[in-house]
Amino acid sequence: MPGLIRRRLACVFREWMITIAAGVAGAAVSWAACRVTVRAPRPAAVPVRCCVVVTALAWAWLGRRWSVGGLPGWWLPVPLAVFAVAAPLVAADLRYRRLPDVLTATLAALVGVALAASAFAVDAVAADSGEAGTGLVVRSVAGAVGFTVVHALVRAVSPRSMGAGDVKLAAGLGGGAGAVGWPALVVTSAVASLVTLAAAWMTRVTCRGPTGRGVPHGPGMVLGACLVVAFPGAGLDGGAGPATWAVTGSGMGVITPGPG
């Protein structure tokens, strides 16, 4: 019994250390992103404290989920990358009605690096080594290209309904969501549309917000992508083989350790 208690305490200690370390790392990343936006060619100062706290909590939550088996380790880099600059992006779009190029480019680069790391990691644990990682990359690239093209077409048809920053943002978010699977792109688009419509309705009803500046679409896109990469569910089923991970449910849900 004493040995069992010691092992349990060691496990709890490890989980909390991972959670704290992830939170601290998230805070540092968000702080750096906020500083970059201020020094960009077109500065966009955002509330640093708010962004740092939100990102720290998000990364701590992701680290906690991984430490208790809620997320596979090989997939963890992807949600971390998407959440890394999510708060500064949302803050900038809400305050200035634009998405800084430095943040959208950073997001695309982070997602690309994260997907490469995840592809390499999943190949190390997958039963069909080589194929799982390749499939992950292919889905990600296809998602990034498809999501960007769709948003570019919407902007071409109706420039007032979508900004150039939203099109650039679609590349990074599409890469992350696309890696989960095409249904994740549909969910991301649906959440983005619902959030934007709800914000437009609230602005109209309350008569608040900058007149003539429209409603930002970026926050909805970011929220949708964060949801699908944090809860990838069945989209990752088979990525590392049933012996490594089992996905519960028939749709997007929680990943739990499988047998073996």
C-alpha positions, 0 to 999 in steps of 0.5 A: 500500500505505501508503494502504491501511494508513493506511485500515485503521488509521483504521478500526480506530481508529474501531471502538475509539473507538466501542467505548470511547465506548459502554462509558463511556456504558453505565457512566454510564447504569447508575450513574444507574439504580442511584442512582435505585433508591436514592432511589425511594419504595421503595428497592432498593439494588443492587451498583453496581459490578457493574451498571456493569461489566456494562452497560458491557461490554454497551454496548461489545459492542453498539457494537463490533458496530455499528461492524463491521457486525454491527448496522444503525445504525437498530436500535442504539437498541433493544438499547441501551435494553433493556440500559440497565437490565437489570443493575439489574433483575436485581440487584434481583429477585435480592436483593429478589424484586421489580422496582422500579417506577422501573426498569420504568417507565424501561425502558418509556420508554427502549424507546419513545423508542428505537423512535421513533428507530429508526422514523424512522431506518429510514424514511430508508434503507428503500425503502418510506419511511414503511411500514417505520417504521410497521410497526416501531412497530405491532409494538412496540406490539402486542408490548408490549400482548400480552406485558403481557396474557399476563403479567397473565392468568398472574398473575390465574390464579396470583398466586404464580407471577408478581409484579406487577413481572413484569407491568410489566416485560413492557410494556418488554420486549414492546415491544422484542422485539415490534418484532423480530416475534412469534417473538421474543416466543415465544423471550423467553417460552421463555427466561424459563420455562427460566431460572426452571425451572432456577433453581427446580430448582437451589434445590431441589437445593442447598437454598439461597436465601431460604426461602418467597420463591420464584424470581424470574422477572424475570431470565429475562425480561430475558435472553430479551429481551436475546438477541432484540434483540441478535440480531434476525436475520430478524425485521428482514428487509425493514425497511430493504430488501435493498439496505441490509441482508441477513439471513443464515439463516432464523431469528434470527441475525446481520445482515450488510451487504447489497450496495449 
